[in-house]
């Protein structure tokens, strides 16, 4: 399995969705990323 970093577009989308109080599972589904990847990104950078 390859691991790829989230790009700037994805990070900005997470920021917008956080502000809109979108659940992490929904963010992950929209971004086509795993829940854990999305959760880790939020914990690290927000």
Backbone torsions as a table, in degrees:
resi	resn	phi	psi	omega
1	UNK	NA	135.4	178.2
2	UNK	-96.7	147.1	178.1
3	UNK	-110.8	127.4	178.1
4	UNK	-122.4	141.9	178.9
5	UNK	-71.6	154.9	172.6
6	UNK	-72.7	139.6	178.1
7	UNK	-89.5	175.3	-176.7
8	UNK	-59.2	-40.0	179.5
9	UNK	-59.5	-43.6	179.8
10	UNK	-66.5	-40.6	179.4
11	UNK	-64.0	-40.8	177.9
12	UNK	-66.7	-36.9	177.3
13	UNK	-64.2	-41.7	177.1
14	UNK	-61.0	-43.5	179.1
15	UNK	-59.4	-46.8	179.9
16	UNK	-63.0	-42.7	-179.5
17	UNK	-68.5	-35.2	175.8
18	UNK	-61.6	-44.5	178.7
19	UNK	-61.9	-31.8	179.4
20	UNK	-87.5	2.5	178.6
21	UNK	60.7	38.3	175.8
22	UNK	-77.1	135.2	178.3
23	UNK	-62.3	148.9	-177.6
24	UNK	-57.9	-40.1	179.6
25	UNK	-60.8	-39.3	179.1
26	UNK	-68.3	-41.2	177.0
27	UNK	-58.0	-47.0	-178.8
28	UNK	-61.2	-41.1	179.9
29	UNK	-63.9	-45.4	-179.6
30	UNK	-62.6	-41.5	-177.6
31	UNK	-82.8	-7.0	-176.1
32	UNK	57.6	44.5	176.7
33	UNK	-124.8	163.6	179.3
34	UNK	-73.7	157.3	176.5
35	UNK	-58.4	-41.9	-176.6
36	UNK	-65.9	-38.6	177.9
37	UNK	-62.6	-45.1	-179.2
38	UNK	-65.2	-44.5	179.9
39	UNK	-61.9	-43.8	179.8
40	UNK	-62.1	-41.6	179.2
41	UNK	-61.6	-43.6	179.6
42	UNK	-63.5	-45.2	-179.1
43	UNK	-63.0	-39.9	-177.5
44	UNK	-73.2	-40.1	-165.4
45	UNK	-120.2	2.1	-178.1
46	UNK	-128.0	NA	NA
